[in-house]
Amino acid sequence: MTASTAPIATDKLTALEAEGIHIFREVAGEFDRPVILFSGGKDSTLLLHLAIKAFWPAPVPFPLLHVDTGHNFDEVIEFRDNLVEKHGLRLVVALVQEWIDDGRLAERPDGTRNPLQTTPLLDTINEHKFDAVFGGGRRDEERARAKERVFSLRNAFGQWEPRRQRPELWNLYNGRHRPGEHVRVFPLSNWTELDVWTYIEREGVELPSIYFAHQRDVFSRDGMWLTSGPWGGPRDGEEVFSKTVRYRTVGDGSCTGAVESDAADVRTVIAEVQASRLTERGATRADDRLSEAAMEDRKREGYF
């Protein structure tokens, strides 16, 4: 960041922060049982940082919810648990494995569990009667997210219905919903990946180590560097290499790829993001490549 652009960037980040804090406080005043979706990734960690600021010095007044596929990176789960303990937070974990074990879900032939998160998510929302669910979606990530409102109404089945979405003029948000319905809330809607990283640098937000360059054994599949784990791989013919990589996004290990990188700190990650022409999901998430409308389908089903 040069001296001439620093004030502009700072003003933008301050405005985005203020908007996020306003949204958190608005939800706390309008809803009875909000919850923050938390994966341990950079966006949900930033959400939590904003929530802590919004209610400081009081504790965050609602819990975190993690839909755990069982295929997460060890570094991320460790980070999640440490952060929860550090801030004295309440954490609800929906284990996809439990739904598989009792027959409510079946493993997919491709081994990925990301698409299996929808049923545990909706079941847990219904069980705890959560009426507002914070998510870290940003409009710059891909097309399905670009169409979202900040307050996204979901029906009693957790589904998104485009005709029922409300206009949001002058930062006025309508949280009305019928019994059994809930609202997804996206305070980071207007942030970009670069905004997120620049804010992380400004605030000194701690992240899982996999976001920064490290040595890892990986193999190539569908143009991405994947790592072996409980999700399987490498397959026959997939050669393992030791490379210096980092992850731009956090998700199910079976479909989240690493990128070759020497960016070992936040400043060098920012430089890398500035030079990139692909969003983090477009570059490293195989689940978004299942079809042209993969995320749109999952949004209608109730996941996103």
Rosetta silent file (secondary structure, phi, psi, omega in degrees, C-alpha in Angstrom):
SEQUENCE: MTASTAPIATDKLTALEAEGIHIFREVAGEFDRPVILFSGGKDSTLLLHLAIKAFWPAPVPFPLLHVDTGHNFDEVIEFRDNLVEKHGLRLVVALVQEWIDDGRLAERPDGTRNPLQTTPLLDTINEHKFDAVFGGGRRDEERARAKERVFSLRNAFGQWEPRRQRPELWNLYNGRHRPGEHVRVFPLSNWTELDVWTYIEREGVELPSIYFAHQRDVFSRDGMWLTSGPWGGPRDGEEVFSKTVRYRTVGDGSCTGAVESDAADVRTVIAEVQASRLTERGATRADDRLSEAAMEDRKREGYF
SCORE:     score description
SCORE:     0.000 S_00000001
   1 L     0.000  124.127 -179.328    0.000    0.000    0.000 S_00000001
   2 L   -85.178  165.947 -178.937    1.528    3.333   -1.043 S_00000001
   3 L   -60.436  -34.496 -176.603    1.256    6.545    0.929 S_00000001
   4 L   -73.523  -27.425 -178.245   -1.197    7.978   -1.619 S_00000001
   5 L   -96.779  -14.335 -175.991   -3.592    5.026   -1.437 S_00000001
   6 H   -58.189  -47.731 -179.119   -3.378    4.333    2.312 S_00000001
   7 H   -61.665  -38.739  179.823   -5.989    6.932    3.424 S_00000001
   8 H   -63.224  -47.541 -179.468   -8.457    5.726    0.778 S_00000001
   9 H   -62.185  -41.946  179.822   -8.006    2.081    1.794 S_00000001
  10 H   -62.845  -43.689  178.576   -8.285    2.965    5.475 S_00000001
  11 H   -61.202  -41.886 -179.603  -11.499    4.923    4.899 S_00000001
  12 H   -64.192  -46.720 -179.517  -12.987    2.008    2.958 S_00000001
  13 H   -62.696  -39.334  178.900  -12.067   -0.551    5.609 S_00000001
  14 H   -63.472  -40.193  178.664  -13.457    1.673    8.353 S_00000001
  15 H   -67.293  -41.790  178.597  -16.741    1.992    6.444 S_00000001
  16 H   -65.297  -41.051  177.275  -16.943   -1.767    5.857 S_00000001
  17 H   -61.333  -45.604 -179.176  -16.197   -2.442    9.512 S_00000001
  18 H   -62.214  -40.147  178.188  -18.889    0.013   10.618 S_00000001
  19 H   -62.811  -45.272 -179.913  -21.408   -1.609    8.274 S_00000001
  20 H   -62.177  -44.036  179.250  -20.606   -5.080    9.640 S_00000001
  21 H   -63.709  -41.173  177.005  -20.890   -3.949   13.259 S_00000001
  22 H   -58.901  -42.528 -178.865  -24.201   -2.215   12.474 S_00000001
  23 H   -65.362  -42.513  178.058  -25.557   -5.447   10.945 S_00000001
  24 H   -60.427  -45.400 -178.502  -24.566   -7.503   13.995 S_00000001
  25 H   -68.630  -35.680  177.296  -26.261   -5.060   16.354 S_00000001
  26 H   -61.247  -45.208  179.556  -29.337   -4.863   14.117 S_00000001
  27 H   -64.762  -42.709  179.486  -29.719   -8.653   14.220 S_00000001
  28 H   -59.305  -32.253  179.973  -29.208   -8.748   18.003 S_00000001
  29 H   -83.232  -25.305 -174.161  -32.083   -6.278   18.347 S_00000001
  30 H   -96.922  -28.009 -170.082  -34.456   -7.936   15.854 S_00000001
  31 L  -115.402  158.366 -177.909  -34.015  -11.682   16.408 S_00000001
  32 L   -91.594  -37.850 -172.235  -34.339  -14.043   19.354 S_00000001
  33 L  -137.246   70.587  176.747  -31.808  -16.808   18.567 S_00000001
  34 E   -75.175  161.274  175.844  -29.017  -15.774   16.173 S_00000001
  35 E  -149.502  149.753  177.981  -25.991  -17.997   15.457 S_00000001
  36 E  -105.952  121.908  172.125  -22.712  -17.477   13.561 S_00000001
  37 E   -69.172  127.667 -173.907  -21.655  -20.131   11.053 S_00000001
  38 L  -137.050  120.556 -179.978  -17.997  -20.757   11.828 S_00000001
  39 L  -109.409  -12.088 -172.553  -15.571  -22.972    9.918 S_00000001
  40 L    91.429   -1.826  177.352  -12.263  -21.558   11.154 S_00000001
  41 L   -78.540  174.277 -173.265  -11.640  -19.978    7.744 S_00000001
  42 H   -63.906  -38.688 -176.536  -10.624  -16.376    7.197 S_00000001
  43 H   -71.748  -43.471  179.122  -14.130  -15.054    6.451 S_00000001
  44 H   -70.736  -29.993  175.191  -15.840  -16.662    9.447 S_00000001
  45 H   -67.696  -38.392  175.412  -12.911  -15.601   11.645 S_00000001
  46 H   -65.522  -40.488  175.012  -13.370  -12.046   10.400 S_00000001
  47 H   -54.818  -48.682 -179.189  -17.102  -12.334   11.162 S_00000001
  48 H   -61.812  -40.401  178.342  -16.268  -13.337   14.715 S_00000001
  49 H   -59.070  -43.151  178.780  -13.800  -10.443   15.019 S_00000001
  50 H   -66.423  -38.822  179.140  -16.565   -8.002   14.007 S_00000001
  51 H   -63.845  -41.903  178.357  -19.015   -9.626   16.444 S_00000001
  52 H   -61.066  -43.001  177.927  -16.529   -9.267   19.300 S_00000001
  53 H   -64.921  -38.020 -175.097  -16.089   -5.577   18.417 S_00000001
  54 H   -63.936  -31.884 -172.933  -19.852   -5.054   18.097 S_00000001
  55 H  -116.185    1.175  179.125  -20.614   -6.172   21.653 S_00000001
  56 L   -58.879  137.885    8.437  -17.378   -5.410   23.538 S_00000001
  57 L   -89.364    2.404  175.344  -16.914   -5.382   26.514 S_00000001
  58 L   -72.324  157.024  176.818  -19.860   -7.779   26.807 S_00000001
  59 L   -71.928  161.033  175.039  -19.352  -11.285   25.408 S_00000001
  60 L   -59.902  124.621 -169.059  -20.715  -12.254   21.992 S_00000001
  61 L   -84.115    9.299  177.533  -24.383  -12.945   22.849 S_00000001
  62 L  -144.032  161.543 -172.900  -24.930  -15.915   20.544 S_00000001
  63 L   -82.786  174.014  170.935  -23.149  -19.193   19.730 S_00000001
  64 E  -101.854  150.078  176.540  -21.058  -20.427   16.837 S_00000001
  65 E  -128.950  122.302  176.167  -22.186  -23.311   14.609 S_00000001
  66 E  -117.092  120.666  171.409  -19.747  -25.501   12.694 S_00000001
  67 E   -88.067  103.520 -171.230  -21.014  -28.162   10.285 S_00000001
  68 E   -94.372  113.877 -178.971  -18.030  -30.508   10.521 S_00000001
  69 L   -73.203  -16.300 -171.673  -17.644  -32.827    7.528 S_00000001
  70 L    82.804   -3.024  179.899  -14.991  -34.897    9.278 S_00000001
  71 L  -116.472   30.873 -179.976  -12.742  -34.054    6.318 S_00000001
  72 L   -86.128  160.182  176.546  -11.353  -30.821    7.706 S_00000001
  73 L   -74.821  137.376 -177.045   -7.694  -29.935    7.993 S_00000001
  74 H   -56.711  -39.159 -178.314   -6.250  -30.654   11.438 S_00000001
  75 H   -61.360  -33.900 -177.162   -4.726  -27.174   11.641 S_00000001
  76 H   -74.912  -42.027  178.367   -8.153  -25.580   11.168 S_00000001
  77 H   -63.563  -41.184  177.279   -9.927  -27.666   13.830 S_00000001
  78 H   -61.919  -43.727  178.010   -7.134  -26.892   16.306 S_00000001
  79 H   -61.188  -45.599  179.024   -7.422  -23.187   15.480 S_00000001
  80 H   -55.404  -50.849 -176.094  -11.220  -23.316   15.905 S_00000001
  81 H   -65.691  -38.736  178.433  -11.029  -24.926   19.328 S_00000001
  82 H   -65.104  -39.961 -178.999   -8.295  -22.565   20.557 S_00000001
  83 H   -67.529  -40.749  178.063  -10.272  -19.503   19.447 S_00000001
  84 H   -61.058  -44.259  179.663  -13.445  -20.730   21.157 S_00000001
  85 H   -66.658  -41.949 -177.518  -11.533  -21.294   24.397 S_00000001
  86 H   -59.355  -41.335 -174.461   -9.700  -17.963   24.186 S_00000001
  87 H  -101.372    4.765  178.402  -12.894  -15.914   23.902 S_00000001
  88 L    62.245   41.405 -175.337  -15.132  -18.107   26.071 S_00000001
  89 L   -90.564  159.369  172.233  -17.524  -18.784   23.188 S_00000001
  90 L   -94.172  132.886 -177.779  -20.288  -21.349   22.849 S_00000001
  91 E  -125.426  125.075  172.411  -19.758  -23.792   19.977 S_00000001
  92 E  -105.025  125.881 -179.579  -22.370  -26.089   18.440 S_00000001
  93 E  -115.592  122.430  174.076  -20.865  -28.778   16.182 S_00000001
  94 E  -101.180  110.002 -176.330  -23.001  -30.727   13.694 S_00000001
  95 E   -88.928  115.286  178.460  -20.970  -33.796   12.704 S_00000001
  96 H   -56.055  -34.097 -178.988  -21.799  -35.027    9.198 S_00000001
  97 H   -58.033  -34.705 -179.805  -20.494  -38.449   10.261 S_00000001
  98 H   -65.740  -37.433  177.601  -23.416  -38.806   12.702 S_00000001
  99 H   -68.990  -34.523  176.767  -25.919  -38.316    9.876 S_00000001
 100 H   -69.839  -42.401 -177.120  -24.059  -40.917    7.811 S_00000001
 101 H   -63.161  -36.200 -177.607  -23.905  -43.381   10.708 S_00000001
 102 L   -96.775    8.347  172.380  -27.648  -43.315   11.356 S_00000001
 103 L    88.283    1.561  178.210  -28.612  -43.463    7.684 S_00000001
 104 L   -73.496  -20.943  176.127  -29.902  -39.931    7.184 S_00000001
 105 L  -134.997  158.176  175.517  -27.076  -39.378    4.665 S_00000001
 106 L  -126.536  143.687  177.167  -25.007  -41.617    2.405 S_00000001
 107 L   -58.768  144.535  175.981  -21.409  -41.126    1.304 S_00000001
 108 L   -82.956  150.234  178.397  -20.998  -39.809   -2.232 S_00000001
 109 L   -59.559  -31.162 -178.344  -19.125  -41.911   -4.804 S_00000001
 110 L   -82.690   -5.067  175.813  -16.595  -39.089   -5.308 S_00000001
 111 L    85.471  -12.776 -178.138  -15.795  -38.986   -1.570 S_00000001
 112 L   -78.518  141.283  179.281  -16.502  -35.284   -1.085 S_00000001
 113 L  -109.682   -2.037 -179.268  -18.706  -34.334    1.837 S_00000001
 114 H   -55.512  -45.982  179.359  -19.160  -30.634    1.138 S_00000001
 115 H   -68.111  -12.933 -179.360  -22.556  -31.185   -0.562 S_00000001
 116 H   -83.543   -2.129 -175.400  -23.615  -33.324    2.424 S_00000001
 117 H   -75.283  -19.657 -172.820  -23.568  -30.349    4.796 S_00000001
 118 H   -60.279  -51.007 -177.023  -27.044  -29.093    3.878 S_00000001
 119 H   -62.899  -48.609  176.191  -29.113  -31.624    5.858 S_00000001
 120 H   -59.320  -37.135  179.288  -27.056  -31.373    9.089 S_00000001
 121 H   -62.820  -51.239 -176.959  -27.128  -27.585    8.819 S_00000001
 122 H   -67.537  -38.843  177.653  -30.909  -27.354    8.409 S_00000001
 123 H   -61.152  -40.897 -178.416  -31.575  -30.029   11.031 S_00000001
 124 H   -71.225  -38.799  175.325  -29.404  -28.165   13.552 S_00000001
 125 H   -59.159  -44.937 -179.721  -31.028  -24.816   12.767 S_00000001
 126 H   -67.892  -41.262 -178.398  -34.441  -26.390   13.372 S_00000001
 127 H   -60.978  -42.562 -177.019  -33.332  -28.246   16.507 S_00000001
 128 H   -93.319   -1.910  179.810  -31.978  -25.103   18.161 S_00000001
 129 L    57.325   39.453  175.132  -34.650  -22.833   16.656 S_00000001
 130 L   -68.092  131.100 -178.439  -32.052  -20.429   15.284 S_00000001
 131 L  -109.719  -10.840  173.381  -33.884  -17.576   13.528 S_00000001
 132 E  -138.681  127.561 -174.890  -30.888  -15.620   12.168 S_00000001
 133 E  -123.843  109.296  179.385  -27.830  -17.376   10.786 S_00000001
 134 E   -75.360  135.043  174.103  -24.716  -15.302   10.062 S_00000001
 135 L  -130.144  161.396 -176.598  -22.567  -16.443    7.141 S_00000001
 136 L   -97.285   18.957 -179.162  -19.322  -15.177    5.654 S_00000001
 137 L   -62.269  141.529  177.051  -20.473  -15.073    2.013 S_00000001
 138 L  -124.352  145.788 -175.878  -19.183  -12.209   -0.128 S_00000001
 139 L   -68.641  -20.797 -177.159  -20.641  -11.023   -3.420 S_00000001
 140 L   -81.127   -7.649 -172.139  -17.275  -11.072   -5.188 S_00000001
 141 L   -71.928  -49.230  177.547  -16.804  -14.841   -4.715 S_00000001
 142 L  -167.532  176.255 -165.942  -19.094  -16.149   -7.463 S_00000001
 143 H   -65.091  -38.681 -178.966  -22.404  -15.484   -9.230 S_00000001
 144 H   -62.899  -36.183  179.601  -24.827  -17.148   -6.804 S_00000001
 145 H   -76.366  -28.029 -177.588  -23.444  -15.049   -3.959 S_00000001
 146 H   -64.436  -25.340 -177.318  -23.457  -11.864   -6.035 S_00000001
 147 L   -87.453   -6.804 -172.941  -27.275  -11.911   -6.136 S_00000001
 148 L   -73.772  146.318  166.878  -27.739  -12.240   -2.369 S_00000001
 149 L   -80.739  168.224  172.756  -29.199   -9.620   -0.080 S_00000001
 150 L   -68.226  -44.208  172.228  -27.560   -8.903    3.274 S_00000001
 151 E  -101.031  111.307 -175.357  -30.724  -10.308    4.917 S_00000001
 152 E  -111.661  106.738 -177.297  -31.653  -13.420    2.925 S_00000001
 153 E   -70.662  134.632  176.187  -35.033  -14.891    3.864 S_00000001
 154 E  -120.425  140.966 -177.958  -35.275  -18.697    3.916 S_00000001
 155 L   -76.354 -174.139 -176.027  -38.552  -20.639    4.010 S_00000001
 156 L   -65.064  -15.803  176.338  -39.507  -23.339    6.509 S_00000001
 157 L   -98.818    7.610  179.843  -37.423  -25.828    4.502 S_00000001
 158 L    78.568    9.685 -173.853  -34.367  -23.560    4.589 S_00000001
 159 L   -90.949  151.701  178.218  -34.684  -22.796    0.888 S_00000001
 160 E   -91.922  125.628  178.545  -33.992  -19.510   -0.871 S_00000001
 161 L  -117.949  111.234 -172.697  -36.910  -18.129   -2.896 S_00000001
 162 H   -57.763  -34.943 -176.413  -35.899  -15.217   -5.140 S_00000001
 163 H   -70.622  -17.118 -177.159  -39.379  -13.651   -5.299 S_00000001
 164 H   -96.988    1.840  179.009  -39.559  -13.320   -1.520 S_00000001
 165 L   -77.453  144.153 -172.980  -36.320  -11.348   -1.118 S_00000001
 166 L  -101.856  151.276  172.837  -36.761   -7.745   -0.013 S_00000001
 167 L   -66.523  150.522 -179.984  -35.131   -4.545   -1.294 S_00000001
 168 L  -127.898   82.761 -178.055  -32.438   -3.101    0.977 S_00000001
 169 L   -97.627  141.630  175.944  -32.363    0.643    0.491 S_00000001
 170 L    55.516   35.929  178.302  -30.416    3.041    2.723 S_00000001
 171 L    57.834   32.678  174.380  -29.069    0.150    4.840 S_00000001
 172 L   -99.756  124.466 -173.812  -32.562   -0.707    6.090 S_00000001
 173 L  -116.030  132.782 -177.376  -32.939   -4.440    6.701 S_00000001
 174 L  -103.642  109.239 -177.706  -36.225   -6.309    7.000 S_00000001
 175 L   -98.593   11.685 -178.630  -35.966   -9.311    9.299 S_00000001
 176 L   -63.371  138.117  178.598  -39.646  -10.296    9.334 S_00000001
 177 L  -156.142  155.051  179.894  -40.217  -14.030    8.961 S_00000001
 178 L   -82.748  161.888  175.303  -42.920  -16.573    9.677 S_00000001
 179 L   -55.471  133.653 -178.600  -42.643  -19.252   12.381 S_00000001
 180 L    92.613  -19.724  176.307  -40.244  -21.958   11.182 S_00000001
 181 L   -87.016  167.002  172.674  -38.483  -19.649    8.729 S_00000001
 182 E  -147.955  171.915 -178.352  -35.127  -18.027    9.318 S_00000001
 183 E  -121.074  128.011  170.257  -32.918  -15.331    7.811 S_00000001
 184 E   -86.205  137.484 -174.542  -29.361  -15.793    6.583 S_00000001
 185 E  -123.753  129.046 -174.058  -27.295  -12.681    7.277 S_00000001
 186 L  -123.114   83.868 -178.385  -24.160  -11.751    5.315 S_00000001
 187 L   -66.087  -18.589 -178.677  -22.271   -8.824    6.926 S_00000001
 188 L   -96.894   15.121 -175.697  -19.324   -9.282    4.533 S_00000001
 189 L   -50.569  -40.838 -172.856  -21.444   -8.960    1.382 S_00000001
 190 L   -94.328    5.047  177.893  -19.675   -5.812    0.188 S_00000001
 191 L   -86.308  153.692  169.721  -16.132   -6.948    1.035 S_00000001
 192 L  -108.595  168.895  176.909  -13.665   -8.316   -1.510 S_00000001
 193 H   -58.463  -38.424  178.891  -10.951  -10.888   -0.873 S_00000001
 194 H   -66.473  -40.450  176.047   -8.433   -8.033   -0.929 S_00000001
 195 H   -57.913  -44.613 -177.939  -10.502   -6.056    1.608 S_00000001
 196 H   -58.828  -49.123 -176.954  -10.548   -9.089    3.907 S_00000001
 197 H   -69.140  -36.888  178.625   -6.791   -9.532    3.824 S_00000001
 198 H   -65.648  -37.909  177.716   -6.072   -5.796    4.160 S_00000001
 199 H   -69.373  -40.067  176.910   -8.360   -5.647    7.194 S_00000001
 200 H   -58.208  -40.694  177.236   -6.733   -8.754    8.675 S_00000001
 201 H   -64.990  -46.122 -177.584   -3.396   -6.973    8.374 S_00000001
 202 H   -62.081  -39.981 -173.570   -4.728   -3.780    9.944 S_00000001
 203 H   -93.351   -8.998 -177.437   -6.386   -5.559   12.867 S_00000001
 204 L    66.044   37.421 -178.213   -3.782   -8.272   13.424 S_00000001
 205 L   -72.409  130.202 -179.835   -6.430  -11.007   13.101 S_00000001
 206 L   -80.467  141.518 -178.880   -5.001  -14.471   13.749 S_00000001
 207 L  -132.262  162.944  173.591   -5.662  -17.182   11.122 S_00000001
 208 L   -60.630  148.740 -175.021   -4.950  -20.911   10.697 S_00000001
 209 H   -64.148  -22.733 -175.798   -1.402  -21.607    9.534 S_00000001
 210 H   -69.666  -11.580  175.922   -2.517  -23.233    6.261 S_00000001
 211 H   -73.594  -10.533 -176.824   -3.321  -19.776    4.841 S_00000001
 212 L  -118.979  155.513 -172.718    0.419  -19.120    4.664 S_00000001
 213 L   -56.707  133.007  178.111    3.163  -20.822    2.661 S_00000001
 214 E  -155.860  161.474  179.997    4.344  -24.143    4.068 S_00000001
 215 E   -81.818  132.130 -177.385    5.823  -27.396    2.806 S_00000001
 216 E  -151.014  144.747  173.202    3.189  -30.051    2.052 S_00000001
 217 E   -81.358  122.487 -175.984    2.869  -33.347    0.170 S_00000001
 218 E  -136.353  162.062  173.942    0.321  -32.806   -2.601 S_00000001
 219 E  -136.084  155.408 -174.779   -0.903  -34.448   -5.783 S_00000001
 220 E   -92.569  131.664  174.507   -2.544  -32.947   -8.871 S_00000001
 221 E  -149.629  126.671  178.299   -6.211  -33.570   -9.700 S_00000001
 222 L    53.447   37.872  176.565   -8.460  -31.511  -11.985 S_00000001
 223 L    77.502   12.519  179.295   -5.909  -28.700  -12.084 S_00000001
 224 E  -126.443  154.891  174.770   -5.635  -28.396   -8.290 S_00000001
 225 E   -94.863  109.064  178.011   -3.075  -29.480   -5.697 S_00000001
 226 E  -103.374  159.199  177.346   -4.853  -31.741   -3.202 S_00000001
 227 L  -117.264  151.678 -178.478   -3.405  -33.376   -0.112 S_00000001
 228 L   -74.732  155.805 -179.151   -4.079  -36.900    1.149 S_00000001
 229 L  -179.395 -166.285 -179.042   -6.288  -37.497    4.162 S_00000001
 230 L   -63.571  -13.285  178.754   -9.314  -39.441    5.400 S_00000001
 231 L   -82.691   -4.860  176.990  -11.138  -38.352    2.237 S_00000001
 232 L    99.548  167.174 -179.907   -8.877  -40.562    0.089 S_00000001
 233 L    97.789  157.230   -0.408   -6.203  -40.102   -2.548 S_00000001
 234 L   -74.938  156.255  175.773   -3.939  -40.122   -4.274 S_00000001
 235 L   -84.493  173.456  176.643   -5.477  -42.443   -6.854 S_00000001
 236 L   -56.415  131.276  178.556   -3.551  -44.674   -9.220 S_00000001
 237 L    88.343   -4.973  178.508   -1.386  -42.524  -11.471 S_00000001
 238 L   -97.580  107.685 -174.755   -1.515  -39.472   -9.203 S_00000001
 239 L   -82.797  140.608 -179.406    2.057  -38.742   -8.199 S_00000001
 240 E   -92.971  133.473  178.138    2.827  -37.111   -4.855 S_00000001
 241 E  -124.996  150.898  171.624    5.132  -34.079   -4.754 S_00000001
 242 E   -97.263  116.694 -174.881    6.485  -32.029   -1.875 S_00000001
 243 E  -133.565  158.575  172.816    5.703  -28.377   -2.645 S_00000001
 244 E   -89.596  114.113 -173.329    5.553  -25.010   -0.948 S_00000001
 245 E  -136.845  170.029  167.947    1.860  -24.143   -0.971 S_00000001
 246 E  -146.845  166.380  178.396   -0.821  -22.236    0.870 S_00000001
 247 L  -107.785  133.622  177.543   -4.632  -22.344    0.932 S_00000001
 248 L   -88.316  -20.160  178.930   -6.726  -19.402   -0.206 S_00000001
 249 L  -145.720  159.486 -177.639   -9.908  -20.861    1.275 S_00000001
 250 L  -115.128  133.086  178.267  -10.796  -23.479    3.873 S_00000001
 251 L  -167.805 -162.849  177.912  -13.219  -26.328    3.253 S_00000001
 252 L   -57.539  128.894 -175.221  -13.613  -30.059    2.880 S_00000001
 253 L   -62.527  -19.897 -178.755  -10.154  -31.523    2.203 S_00000001
 254 L   -76.291  -16.384 -175.515  -11.467  -33.642   -0.667 S_00000001
 255 L  -135.293    9.565  178.885  -12.345  -30.618   -2.792 S_00000001
 256 E  -109.765  115.732 -176.674  -10.216  -27.737   -1.494 S_00000001
 257 L   -95.681  157.462  174.420   -6.966  -27.255   -3.364 S_00000001
 258 E   -95.694  164.164  174.007   -3.766  -25.482   -2.436 S_00000001
 259 E  -120.439  142.298  175.434   -1.882  -22.999   -4.602 S_00000001
 260 E   -65.709  130.798 -173.108    1.868  -22.888   -5.056 S_00000001
 261 L  -163.816  148.376  171.547    3.042  -19.856   -3.136 S_00000001
 262 L  -108.739   10.623 -176.677    5.903  -18.319   -1.192 S_00000001
 263 L   -76.243  100.438 -172.897    3.562  -15.921    0.648 S_00000001
 264 L  -100.990   -1.796  177.255    4.461  -16.645    4.264 S_00000001
 265 L  -145.649  173.846 -173.656    2.881  -13.598    5.927 S_00000001
 266 H   -62.356  -40.860 -177.558   -0.124  -11.324    5.508 S_00000001
 267 H   -60.972  -44.083 -179.153    1.753   -8.634    3.570 S_00000001
 268 H   -74.100  -28.070  172.966    2.975  -11.059    0.893 S_00000001
 269 H   -64.455  -42.557  178.511   -0.469  -12.696    0.708 S_00000001
 270 H   -58.200  -44.564  178.603   -1.946   -9.255   -0.018 S_00000001
 271 H   -61.590  -38.583  179.504    0.526   -8.754   -2.865 S_00000001
 272 H   -67.228  -42.824  178.873   -0.415  -12.165   -4.244 S_00000001
 273 H   -64.657  -39.056  179.065   -4.150  -11.452   -4.063 S_00000001
 274 H   -60.192  -32.720 -177.394   -3.639   -8.095   -5.788 S_00000001
 275 H   -87.361  -12.751 -174.615   -1.993   -9.887   -8.720 S_00000001
 276 L   -77.980  147.237  175.964   -4.565  -12.685   -8.973 S_00000001
 277 L  -112.573    5.884  177.574   -7.299  -12.724  -11.626 S_00000001
 278 L  -120.983  140.318  172.946   -9.261  -15.597  -10.049 S_00000001
 279 L   -68.141  164.362 -178.327  -11.334  -15.531   -6.865 S_00000001
 280 H   -63.519  -35.672  179.459  -10.278  -17.950   -4.160 S_00000001
 281 H   -72.177  -41.055  179.415  -13.256  -20.236   -4.822 S_00000001
 282 H   -62.553  -30.400 -176.453  -12.729  -20.209   -8.575 S_00000001
 283 H   -86.166  -29.068 -166.023   -9.090  -21.165   -8.114 S_00000001
 284 H  -137.040   10.385 -178.283   -9.283  -23.810   -5.411 S_00000001
 285 E  -118.655  107.257 -178.156  -12.782  -25.232   -4.835 S_00000001
 286 H   -68.489  -28.796 -178.391  -13.688  -28.348   -6.835 S_00000001
 287 H   -64.974  -25.676  177.132  -17.259  -28.402   -5.466 S_00000001
 288 H   -77.417  -10.491 -178.282  -17.983  -25.187   -7.380 S_00000001
 289 H   -97.858    1.684 -178.284  -16.942  -26.924  -10.600 S_00000001
 290 L   -61.398  -34.426  175.469  -19.517  -29.727  -10.408 S_00000001
 291 L  -159.336  169.863  178.950  -21.793  -27.696  -12.688 S_00000001
 292 L   -63.329  -27.896 -175.872  -22.243  -24.135  -13.910 S_00000001
 293 L  -114.332   30.711 -174.343  -24.938  -23.662  -11.270 S_00000001
 294 H   -57.599  -50.057 -178.360  -23.413  -25.713   -8.437 S_00000001
 295 H   -71.871  -33.381  176.122  -23.610  -22.995   -5.788 S_00000001
 296 H   -61.121  -43.447  178.780  -26.976  -21.781   -7.070 S_00000001
 297 H   -62.377  -43.208 -177.649  -28.373  -25.307   -6.605 S_00000001
 298 H   -68.863  -32.084  177.599  -26.939  -25.543   -3.080 S_00000001
 299 H   -66.954  -43.786  179.066  -28.389  -22.148   -2.204 S_00000001
 300 H   -64.185  -33.770  179.922  -31.872  -23.232   -3.302 S_00000001
 301 H   -74.073  -23.455  176.122  -31.504  -26.452   -1.280 S_00000001
 302 L   117.682    4.578  179.930  -30.655  -24.480    1.835 S_00000001
 303 L   -76.744  -63.303 -177.631  -26.867  -24.817    2.276 S_00000001
 304 L   -81.543    0.000    0.000  -25.616  -21.367    1.299 S_00000001
